[in-house]
Amino acid sequence: MKIEWATYYCPDWDGQPERYIEEGVVGWGYSRRLAKARDDRLGLKAYIGVQHYAPSRWNLPGEPSARFFLSLFIRGRTISLQTYPTIAAAHSALVSFHKALAANHDANHDANHEK
């Protein structure tokens, strides 16, 4: 799996998603991709990013907050979109998903060749 990090990604902020808002990298109520991961063999595409959530935009109660996210796609189909408190947690979830997907792919490939 290849991961390309954006030039505006700042490793020093890996546990501080709010810094991306404070520094103007992400606007209120918006999100921004920090990394794109691909494994063409498996049809996997994923994004790690940061989002600002403003509940008042949707007439909901609660305080605005920032968090990291991981979105997963297989062959263009959305599989998951989850938020995480740190980049490390999002990255770990991506690595785990990739390993499981690869193992499943390889097992299916082997089973099809044994027939």
ZIZI-V821720 format. One record per backbone hydrogen bond with DSSP energy under -0.5 kcal/mol. CO is the residue of the C=O (numbers start at 1). NH is the residue of the N-H. Records with the same first field share a line. If there is no record, write none. Layout:
BEGIN
CO: NH + NH
END
This chain:
BEGIN
2: 38
3: 5
4: 36
6: 9
9: 11
10: 13
11: 14
13: 16
14: 87
16: 19
17: 20 + 21
18: 21 + 22
19: 23
20: 25 + 26
21: 24
27: 30
30: 52
32: 50
34: 6
35: 48
36: 4
37: 46
38: 2
39: 42 + 43 + 44
43: 75
44: 39
45: 73
46: 37
47: 71
48: 34 + 35
49: 69
50: 32
51: 53 + 67
52: 54
53: 55 + 65
54: 57
55: 58 + 60
56: 59
65: 53
67: 51
68: 84
69: 49
70: 82
71: 47
72: 79 + 80
73: 45
74: 77
77: 74
80: 72
82: 70
84: 68
86: 90
87: 91
88: 92
89: 93
90: 94
91: 95
92: 96
93: 97
94: 98
95: 99
96: 100
97: 101
98: 102
99: 103
100: 104
101: 105
102: 106
103: 107
104: 108
105: 109
106: 110
107: 111
108: 112
109: 113
110: 114
111: 115
END
